[in-house]
């Protein structure tokens, strides 16, 4: 960071800024899917040196703390405390508005924005606001046309992992949406909704009607 307090190096894909050019280059690897940093112990690959350094602590820590349920180890006791909530189901953080509970303070903070309407993260291209930083990251793909999720079966690419999961049902034949009236199953919720109109007698919207 320079004396003026500026962060001069900007990613042209997601517009996140960095104080060091080296950090920017490592960040760009996350968009390209490159992982040039390799752990010398277990050969795991990382897109940046910081992630690799943090990972290396799992090998070099002298007295790791270990989960007695799943045998996973952590280099800090507070990480183990948070992890244990997966097994215990403990949710000590409570929303004062709707009484919903959460396992972490970060999750509670994000949830509160539902009530306050706060959207602190903004797209620098179209100025759309979002409640979570990851929302901006995903939204930016509409501007960059980035599609980082690739189908291993047919090489089609998608901008979101959820779309890839839906697409995979074409290959796997999975049909998770079940009609409760006749037990027919569907790969997409939209197909189930259209099917349900056969039972309820509801007419589809004009834009969805079949062409004659």
C-alpha positions, 0 to 999 in steps of 0.5 A, a space after each residue: 500500500 502506498 503513502 496515500 493509502 491506495 491499493 493500486 493493483 486491480 484485477 480486470 476480471 473481478 475488480 478486486 484491488 491489491 497492494 502488491 503486484 505479486 499478490 495480484 498475479 497470484 489472485 489471477 490464478 484463481 480465475 484461470 484455474 491455475 495452481 502453480 504452488 505445490 506443497 512439498 510434503 503431500 503434493 497438494 496444489 494451490 493458486 497462491 503462496 498464502 494458501 500454501 503457507 497456511 496449508 503447510 502449518 498442518 504439516 509443521 505444527 508440533 502439537 496439533 489438536 485433533 477431533 475425536 469424532 472424525 480424526 481431523 486435525 487443526 493447528 489452532 484450538 479455536 478452529 477445532 471449537 468451530 469444527 466441533 459444532 458440525 458434529 454437535 449441532 450447536 448453534 450458539 449465535 442467535 438472531 434477536 429479530 427472528 430467533 434463528 440460530 447459527 453455528 458462527 458469528 459470521 453466519 449470523 452477521 450475514 443473516 442479519 442483512 435479511 432484516 436490515 436490508 443492508 447490502 454493503 458489497 457493490 459491483 463496480 461495473 453496473 453498481 448492483 448491490 449485494 449482501 455478501 462479497 461472494 455475491 459480487 464475485 458470482 455476479 461479475 461473471 455476467 460481465 466477464 462471461 467467465 465459466 470456471 465450472 466444467 462438466 467432466 462428461 461433455 466439457 460444457 462450462 458453467 458460471 455457477 456450480 449450481 448450474 453444473 450440478 443441474 446439468 450433471 443430471 443429464 448424464 447421471 439420470 438423477 431425478 430428485 424432484 418427486 410428484 407427491 400425487 403420482 410419484 413421477 420424478 423430474 430432474 428439474 423443479 421447473 419440470 415438476 411445476 409444469 407437471 403439477 398443473 396437470 393435477 391442479 388444472 392451472 393454466 400455464 403462463 402465456 409465454 410458456 404455452 406450446 406453439 401451435 
